[in-house]
Amino acid sequence: MISVNTIVNNCRVRYLNVQRLCRILHAGFERVFENEESINAINIFPIPDRDTGTNLTLSFSKIVSYLKYPRENHTGRFLTEIAQTALDHASGNAGAIMAHLFLGISLEAKFCQTLDASTTAAAIARGTEEAIKSVQTPVQGTILTVMEEFSKQLSLAADSGVKDILSLFEAGLTTALAALANTTAQLDILKKAGVVDAGGRGFVHFLEGIADFMRNGNIRTLKVCPESPISGNDADANVKQIIYCAECTILQPVNRAELERKLENMGEKMFVTGPKSEIKVHLHTSDPEQFFKQCSRYGTVSSKRSASMPDKYSSLPLKRKTIAIVTDSIADFPSLDFSDIYIVPVRFSFGKESYIDKISLTTSEFYRELQTNPIHPKTSQPVPGDFRKVYQYLLEHYTSIISIHLAEALSGTLQSARHAINQIPNQCIDLLDSSTVSVSQGLLVMAAVEAIKAGKSHEFVVNHINSLRPKTRLFAALSDLNYIVKGGRIPEFVNSISKFLHLKPVLSTLLNGKLVPIGVLPGGRNVHRKLCGFLLKRINTCVPYRAIVGHSNSPELGQRMLTTLKEKLPSLKEVSLVEIGGGLGVHTGPGAIAVGIQEIIPL
């Protein structure tokens, strides 16, 4: 044990400024990147979807880009920019918690030119408070527990006279490691699996990277080296400044990661797809010629195309007294003239290949990839920055916004939207949890637009959707349980029993938003008729309904389901057929059918 006097008299790191913070943060993030897959492997709480490491990597990657060339020399203002970047790009629960840690640190240190041991401990204490507040129902035995114990130890060490920031971190790291080990005993699900909390493990890796670099690190050991100063179009430029949709094909093998780094500050909504020998690149940018020039440095460029943005953003009139509806791409509804709906897409990744839902990867392409790619995809919710940009721009043209999203019990999408709204004070934005997903979520979105077109007020529309929520049901019959098992939603033994007994489970969302099996259909034939009968037993067939039938890469089955539903339910006033998007399809796999059905409440 090192005595306090020894520590006080042996200061190795007396202060932190912008340059030092850049280096230690970079080292901390790099340690997380190196351990991404091992963090994923132990991710079983709250859902065993094995993506905590990926979400932390996505959350930190944009901060690393900023660290290459920080715009601020003042430590407080620098930390404010770090916090804003973190909040804009936070992915998953752990990413959002880390973003709020940085937010609290920046609030405490906003007037500091440098940080000493005392101010560092105080800033992390404030950051921990913000992180805990960001979670609606904090649970012991998670990243929050590890963070809290780390912060307490830092405060104790600083109060006892420790002046050396490295010693401060070493003491805190020892405590954090003990707290991490204890998470196994604090949560039954972790104890049963014999693992520690994945988010807590990611946080400890971050601290280990920082401590190691302060001990013996060198700038040359950091793997991601600066390439070129940030210039031209800022990656966070307002959406209204991006006026061209540019695309091209590169006809040589390309290092995709390097290409994406080169392009990331030239615009927005970038995606890079296709086989290695024929890369397709898409970007929304104000300088398409510069985009093509950059791509040509990687090989022969063909199929160049650029056009003024034809989408609804570029043609919005000046402020008008109406309501905008925002939803996410998990909602499935027919392509009707819903000009006041704005969709924030989720992302999918098959290993290192990432796609934007329904933009860089169509629904049909998604199912082909799902069936042929040996890697099961991970979903990534929109980051707060995606919502913030959409909200801020729409508020220039609409008096208010109603944002309707998939169940919070299934995704952090609603939390991302909530974080974005907190950054836009004094604006009329209502955030609604649909408590469901896919076609039934789509029914709620359609109902909101219908009420707006009828001239109803913002308050009326919100109350209308809230009243429809318990009257909107989802029934989905799965053909193959392998996909939902891979996604961690049900255990393998359920799949084995289902195959042995020739049963097809029916999934539904409960009022709390959880997606669960609620029954089974026997045998493998006439699934559409059996699902229709299952559904009719669970609704009041005397009241009027509207419905959306969804299929996952099975249009004939979907059409049979639609026809049967119309025959068997005379009170069905309107029904449409859609292809189930990847948001639900990642769990159902191909060959599934789903029905979203909603009782009609007259306006």
N, C-alpha and C positions, 0 to 999 in steps of 0.2 A: 504494500500500500504506500503510495507516494503522499507525503505530508503536505498540508496546505502551504506551509512556509517554503518548502522546496519548489512547489508549483509557482508561488508568487514570485520567487526569486529567479525563476528559470523560464522567462517568457520567450517562446519560440514564435508565436503569432500574436502580436499585441493588438493589431487592428485589421479591419477589412475595408478595402476601398473597392471601387468599381472593377479595377483590373483583377484584384484577388478574388472577388466574388465571381467574376466571369469564369475564372479557372477552376475554382472549387465546385461551383455549380455544374460546370461542364463535366468534371470528373465524376460527380455524383450521378448525373444523368447517364453517363457512359456505363457506369457499373450496372444500372438498371437495364440498359439495352443489352448488355452481355448476358444478363440472367433472365431475359424475357421468357424463354420457353420453360425454364424451371419454375418461374412464378406461375405461368399458365397451368403447369402440371398439378399444382396443389390448390387451384382455385375451385373450391366447392361451396363457398358461402358468398352471397345468399343463394346463388344458383350455380350448379356445377358446369358452367359454360366455358371454362378454361380460357378466359380472355383477359384476366387482370394484367398480366405482363404486357400483352399487346396494347391494352388501353393506356397503361402508363407510358409505353414507348411512343404511342401516338400523341399523348398529351405533352410529353417533354420534347419531341422532335422540333416543334416550332420554336420553343424557347432556345434550343441549341442554335438554330439558325440566327436568332437575334443576338446571341452571345458572341457570334463571330465579329460583329461590328456594332456594338452598342451605340445608341445615339446620345446617351447621357454620360456626363462625367461626374455628376452629383449622385452620391450613393442613394439618397432617398428617392430622387426622381427615377433613377435606374431601376430600383426595386418596384416602383409603381408601374413601370413599363413591363417588367417581368410578370407582375401580377396580372396586368391586363392581358398579356399574351397567354398566360396560363388559363385565365378565365375563358378567353375566346376559344381555346383549343382543347379544353378539358374533355377527356373521353372516359366514360364509365364512372362508377362511383369513386374508385380510388383516385382517378384523375381529377375529379371535381373536388374531392377532399384536399388533395395536394394544392390545387389552385387556390382554395380558400386559405390554406396555410400561408401561401405567398401573399395573398391579399392582406391578411392580418399583419404579416411582417412589414409590408409596405406602409400600412397605416401607422404603425408604431414608429417606423424609422423614416418617415417622409421628410423630416427636417435635418436628418443626420448627413454630414459630409463623409464621415467614416463610422464604423461600428467597432466598439471595444467589447470586452467580455460581458460587461453589464448590459449594454444596449442590445447585444446579440441575444442574450438570455431573455430580456424583456420583449424583444421583437418576436422571438419564437413562441413565447408564452401567449402573446396577443394572436399570433397566427394559429396556435392550437385552439384558442377560444373560437375564432372564426370558423375553423374546420369543424368543430363540434356543432356549432350553430347551423352549419350548412346541411346537416343531416336531420331529417324530420324526427326520426326515432333512433337515436344513437344506441348501439349495442356494444356491451363489453365483450372483449375478446377479438376485436378487430383492429384495423390500422389506427383508429382513434385512440384506443387503449395504449398502444405502443407510443404513439405521438405524445399523449398526455404524460406518460411516465418519463419519456425523454425530456420533455419540457420542464417537468418538476425538478429533475436532477440538475438541469442547467441552472435553474433559478437558485437551487440550494448551493451549488458550487460558486456561482457568482456572488451570492450573499455572504459566503464564507471567505471571500477575498481572492478567489482565483482570478488572475488577470490574463492568463494565457488561453487564447481561444482554442488552441489545439487540445490542451488539457481539459477544457470545458467540454469539448466534443467527445473526447475519449471517455470521460466520466458518464456523459449522457448516453454514449453508444453502449457501454457496458450495461446500463440500466435498460436500454431499449432491447438489447438481446435477451435479457431475462424476461422482460414483458412479452416479447414475441414468443418465447418458449412457453410462457404461461397461457397464451391464447388457446392452446390445445385443450387445457383443462377448463377454460371458461365457456366454451361453446360445445354442446353435445355433438354437433355434426362434425366438428374438427376432431374431437376426442375419438369418435367412432372410426374416423378415417386415419387417425394417427398423424395428422399434419398440423402445421401452424397456419395462421391466417395469411392468405396470399397478398393482400394489400399491405399488411404489416411487414411481410417479408420484403416487398418492394421498397417500402420506406426505409428499412434497415439497410438494404443494399445501397440506397441513395446516401445514407449517412456514412456507410463504410467507404464509399468512393471519395467522399469529402475528407474524411479523417486520413485516409491513406495518402491523398494528394498533399494535405497539409504537412504530413510527416516527411515524405520523401519524393513528392511528385515533381515533374518537370513539364513545362509547356510542350516539349517535344513528344512526350508520352501520350498526349491526347490524340486520339485516332482521327477525329474529324478536324481537319485543318482548314483555315480560311481560304476561300477561293477568289472571290471578287467582292468589292464593297457593294452594299445595298444601294441601288440607284434606280432611276426610272420609276416605274409604277410600283408603289408599295403593295405588298401582298394583302394588306388590310384596307385597300382603297375602297371607297364606298361603291356599292354595286352600280350606282347611276353613272359612274365614270367609265365603266367597262361597256363598250358599245359595239364591239365586233366579236363574232363567233368564228374562230379560226381553226382549221383542221388541215392536217397533211399526213402523208405516209413516208416513213424513212425505210429505204430498201436495203439496209445493212443491219447486221447484229448490233445491238445498242446496249450499253450499260444503263438500264432503266433508272436506277437510283441516282446516278450522276446526272442524267438528263433531267429528271424531276427537280433536282437541286438547282440546276441551271435555270429552269423555267419558273420556279415557285414564286419569284418576285416580279414576274412579268404580267400577272393577271390572276384570274380566279377560275374555279370549276375546271381544273386541269385533270385530265386522265390520259393514261398511256396504256394501250391495249394491243392485242394481236400477238402472233408468233414472233420469235426472236428475229427472224430474217425479214419481217415486214411489220414494223411498229407503226401503229396509228396513234397520232397525238392530237389532242383537242384542248383548246384554251379559250377562255373569254378574256379579251385583252383590248386595250386602246391602241396598240401598235402591232398589227398583224405582220407587217413586213419584218420587224425586229424578231418576232416569233419564228417566222420562216427562216430567217438568217441564222438564228441560233440552232434550229433543227438541222440545217444544211451542214453544220460543222460535224455532224455525226454520220453523214452519208448522203446518198442521192435522195432528194425529196421529190415526191410526186403527189398527184391528187390534191394540190393546194386549193384551199377554198376559204374565203373570208366574206362575211356579210354583216351588215348592220344587224344588231340583235333584233330578231323578229318577235321576241317574247313579250309578255304583258308588261314587264318592267320598263321597257324602252318606250312604250306608248301610253303610259298612264297620264291622264290629264292632271292639271293642278288640283289642289285639295277639293274634295267633294264630300258632301254629307252622306256618307254611307259606311258600311262595315266591311272589313276584309276578313276572310277566313283563312287561317294558316293551319296546315296539318302536315304530317310526315308521310313519306312514301310507303309506309306500311299500310295505310288506308287503301283499300281496293274499291273502286266504284267505276261505273261506265264513263266513257269519254264524252260527256255531254258539254253543253255550253255553260260551264261554271266559271265565268270570267273573274269572279271575285275569290277564287280559291288559289292559294299560293302554297306550293309543296316544298318542304325542306327534306332533302333526300337522306336516307341512311346509307351506309357503305358496307360492302362485303369484301372480305379478303379470303382468297384461296391460297394459303401460304403467304408468299411475299407479293402475290398479285392482288391489287386492290381495285375495286370497282365502285362506281356510284350507282345506286339502285335506280333502275329504269332510265338511266341516262347513258352511262358508258357500258352498261350491261342490260340488255332488254330482258324481259321476263322469260321469253323463250330461250335466250342464250344462257340465262341463269340455270334453267333446268338441264340444259345440255351439259353445262359445266358441273352441275351437282352430280350427274350420273356418271361422268367420265373422269372427273378429277379425283384421285385417291385421297386428297386432303379435304376434310369436311370444312365448309366455310365458317368464318366467324363474322358476326354482325357488329357494326360499330355505329352507335347512335350519332346523330348530328351533334357537333360541339356547340357550346354557347355562342361562339362567334358567328356561326351560321345563322342562328336565330336573331342575334342582335342586328346584323346587317339587314335582314329581311324586315324586321320590325321597324327599325329606324327609317328605312326607305319608304315603307308603306304608310308610316305616320305622316309623311309629307303629302300623301294623296288621299288618305282616309281619315275619318274622324276617330275611328276606334278599330280594334282588332279582337277577334275571338279565335283563340288558338286551341285546337282540339287534337289530342294525341293519343297514341296507343297506351294501354294500361301501364301505369307506373310500376305495378307489380312485375311486369315483364321486361322493363327496359328503363334506362336512365334518361330517355329522351325528354320526358316531362321535366326532369330535374335540370337538364341543359337549358330548356326554355325558361324555367324559373330563374336560373342564374342570369340569363340574358335580360329578362324583365327587370331584375334588381339593378341593372346598370342603366336603365332608362326610366328615371323617376318621373312621377307626375304625368303619366300617360295612361290612356284608357285601353288597357290590354287585359282581357280575361283569359285565364289559362284553365282549360277543362280536361280532366282525365276521362277518356271515353270508357275506361274500365274494360275494354275489349280490344280487338285487333282485326285487321283485314276487312272482310266484307261488312261486318257489323259496325266497325269503325267508320267505314265508308257511308253507311246509312245515316249515321249521326251527322257527318259532314254535309250530306245532301239535304238533310232536314234543316240544317242551319241556313244553307243557301236559299232554300225554299221560303223560309221565314223572312229573310232579308229581302227577297224579291217581292214579297207581299207587303213590304213597307214597315215591318215590325221594328221596334226599337232595340237597341243593344241589350238592355236589361231583359226585354221579353225573350230575345233569342237565347240568352244564357239560361234563363229559367226553363224555356222550352226544351233545350237540349238536356238539362238536368232531369226534367220530368220524363224524357224519352229513354234515358240511360237504362233504367231497370226494365223497360219494355222492349229493349233491343237485345236479341239473343243470337248466339253463334252455335252452330252445330257442324262439326267437321268429322268426316269419316276417313280414316287412314287406310291406305292399301299396304304400306310397308313401314314398319316401326323402326327400321334400322336408323333412319335419319333423326328421329326424335330421341333415340337412345344416344346417338353420337353427340347430339346437342346437350345432353345431360338433363333432359326434362323428365325422363322416366328411366328406371333401372333396367338392366338387361334381362333380368328374370321375367319381367312383364312381357317382353318381346318373345321370350321362349315359350311362355304359357299361351300367348296369343297364337303363335304358330302351331303349337301342339293341338289346341282345341279348335283351330280354324275360326278364330274370332277377330273381328275388326273393331278396334276401340273407337268410340265417339268422343271427341274433345269439345269442351265448351269453356267459356270464360265465366267465372263466378262474379258476383257483384263486387268483390274486392279486387277483381282484375286478374286473378290467377288462372292460368290455362291448365285444365285438369281433365282426365278421363271421367265421363259421367255415365258411361254404359258401353255395351258392346253390341255388335251386329253379328249374328251367326252366319257361317258359310261364306263363300266367295262370290256368289252370283247375285244379280239384281240388287247391288248395293244401293242404288238410287231409290228403289222402292222401299227397301228396309229403312234407309235413313229418313225418308219421308214419313213412314209410319212412326218411327221413333220420335220425330219432331212433333207430329200432330198430337201425340199423347201428352205433350208437355206444354201446349199452348191452348188458349181459349179460342176455338175455331169459329166462334160466333162474332168476333170483332174484326174490323177491317185491318189488313196488313199490307205492307210493301216488303219486298225481298230482293236480295242480290244473291244469285247462285255463282259460286266460284269453283273453278277447276284448276288443278295443277298439272298442266301439260296433258290434259285429257278432255279436249273439247266435246267429243261425242258423249262421254259420260256426263259432262256438265249439261249438255242439251237435253239428255234423257231426264236428268234431275229436274230441270226447269219445266219440262213438259208434264212430268208426273206431279209436281207441286201445283201447277195450275189446274190439273184435273182433280186432285184430291182436296184442294183448299179453295172452295168457291169464294171465300171472303178476301182472297188475295187480289188487291186492286192494281198492283203494278209489280213487275219483276223483270230483272235484267240478268245477263250472263257476262261474267268477266273471268279473266285468268288470274288466279291467286298469285300475288307478287312474292318475291323472295323472303319478305319479312315473316310470313307464316309458312311459306313453302320450304324454308330451310329446316323446319321441324316436320312438316307433313311429308315431304318428298314428293316425287311425281305420282300421279294416279289417284290423288286424293280429291274429294269434293267437299265443299263447305256451303252452308246456307246461312246468310245473315238475314234475320227476319225481325221486323219492327212493327209494333202496333201503331196504327195511324191515329194521331191526336189532331183533330181539326184546328186550324189556326183561327 
